[in-house]
Amino acid sequence: MTDRPNHPTLAEATRVWARIAALSFGGPAGQIAVMHRVLVEEKRWLGDGRFLHALNFCMLLPGPEAQQLATYIGWLMHGVRGALVAGLLFILPGVVAIMGLSWVYAAYGQVGVVSALFFGLKAAVLAIVLQAVVRVGRRALRNTAMRAIAAASFLAIFALQVPFPAIIAAAALIGWAGAKAGIAAFQSAGGHAAVGASHVHDAETLLGEEVTLPPSARRDALRAGMAALVLWLLPVAAILLLAPGSVFADIAAYFSKLAVLTFGGAYAVLAWVAQEAVGTYGWLEPGEMLDGLGMAETTPGPLIMVLQFVGFMGALREAGWAQPYLAGTLGGLLTTWVTFAPCFAWIFLGAPFMEGLRRNVVLSAALSAVTAAVVGVILNLALWFAIHVVWRETAWVDFGPLTMELPVAGSIDWVAAGLSALAIIAVLRLKLGMATVLAGAAGLGLVLHLSGLA
C-alpha cells in the first residue's frame, strides 16, 4: 500500500486552492477534471470513491457543482475556514476578470475590433452549448422515460413558455413519484462516472476510507450555514425595503430566486435568464447574452459568473445614476453576492448529513429526472442562441396554444452561419479543445471584420 500523505496546513492548502482557481477554465467538466488531477492524483488528499461521493452530493444542491465541490472538500480538510478559503478562491479570479471585461464591453463593445472578436465568440459559444447537450444527454437519457422528460421539458420552455422553475419542479415530482411507485426507469441513481484516467483508492489517501467528524465540526458547519443564510437574505430584505421597484431590488430578488433553483448547471440556468433578463426585464439584448457567456467561457471560475455580467449591464442601463459604471459595478457585485452566498449555505447545512442524502434512492431519482429535464432546457438554449446568432430578425408566431420565437427566413446572416458551422465541426467532429475553438473563432471574427465581410 502507498504511504498516506501528511495532513497539510491551511496555508499549504490555500496555495493548492489558489492554483486550482487559476486553472479552472472550461466550464464544470474542465474544472472538475482539474480538481481531480490535483487533489486525487497529485496530492492524494482523497480517493476516487470519496471524490465522486462528494461530487454526487453537490449535484443534489442548487448552484455550480464545481465550486460547491471545492467548498465541501475544503470543509473536509480544514472545517469552516477551509471551506471558505476553497470556495472563495474558486470564484475570485472570475469575479475580477468578468468585472474588468464588463467595463471594457460597456465602454468599447461597439468598437469594430471588439465587436468582431465577440462576433466570432458567439459562434464558438453556440458550438459549446450544443456540445453540452450531447454530453449531458449521453449521461442522463438512459431510458425512454428520461428521454420523454427531456422532450417534454424542451416543448414546455420553447413552445409553451413555461417558466424554468416550474419545469424543474415538475421533473423532480415525476422522479419522486416514479421511485415511490417502484418504476424500473427511476430506480437507478444518477451521478457522475469516473473522472480521471487512473484510480486512487480511498485507503491510500489522507482522508482514508471513512471520515469521522467530531460533533464540534457538525455544529460549526450548521452555525456557518445559518450565518450564510443571514448574510444572503439580510441585504436582500434591506434592498427590497429601502429601494423597492429599483433595478437593484429586481436584481436581488431575481438572482436570489435563481440561486435556489439553479439545478442542472449554468447552461440550463441561462435558458431562464434569457427568458427573464432579456425578455421580461430588458436588461440585455439576445446577442449580449452570448457575449457574456463568451466572457465566462474564456475566464477562470464557474461558468455561472456570466450572471455578474448580466447584473452589471442591467444596473448600468436601468439605475439612472449619474455614474452608470458605479451602478453597474454594484449591480454586478450584488448579483455575485446573492448567487454564491447561498452556495456556502447549502454546503454547510448539508455537509453533516451527506451520507444519508447520498443513499436516499427517492432523492436520487428526483435528481435523475431533473437532469433529464435539463437536457431539454439546454437544447432550447442552443436553439435560442442559434436563432439569434445566425438570423438577423425573429418573430413571435402562434400555433393554437403554442407560442414560439422563430427566425425570419430572409434574414439569415450567411457569414455567421458559416462561422457557426465551422465551430460546430471543430467541437463535435474534430474534438478540438475549448480554448482552441474560442481563440480560433475570435480570430476568424477579427479577420472577417478586417476584410469587410462582417
Buried (B, 14 or more C-beta within 10 A) or exposed (E): EEEBEEEBEBEEBBEBBBEBBBBBBBBBBBBBBBBBBBBBBEBBBBBBBBBBBBBBBBBBBBBBBBBBBBBBBBBBBBBBBBBBBBBBBBBBBBBEBBBEBBBEBBEEBEEEEBBBBBBBBBBBBBBBBBBBBBBBBEBBBBEEBBBBBBBBBBBBBBBEBBBBBEBBBBBBEBBBBBBEEEBEBBEEBBBBEEBBEEEBBBEBBBBBEEBEBEEEBEEBBBEBBEBBBEBBBEBBEEBBEEBEEBBBBBBBBBBBBBBEBBBBBBBBBBBBBBBBBBEEBEBBEBBBBBBBBBBBBBBBBBBBBBBBBBBBBBBBBBBEBEEBBEBBBBBBBBBBBBBBBBBBBBBBBBBBBBEEBBEBEBBBBBBBBBBBBBBBBBBBBBBBBBBBBBBEEBEEEEEEEEEBBEBEEEEBBEBBBBBBBBBBEBBEEEEBEBEEBBBBBBEBBBEBBEEEEB
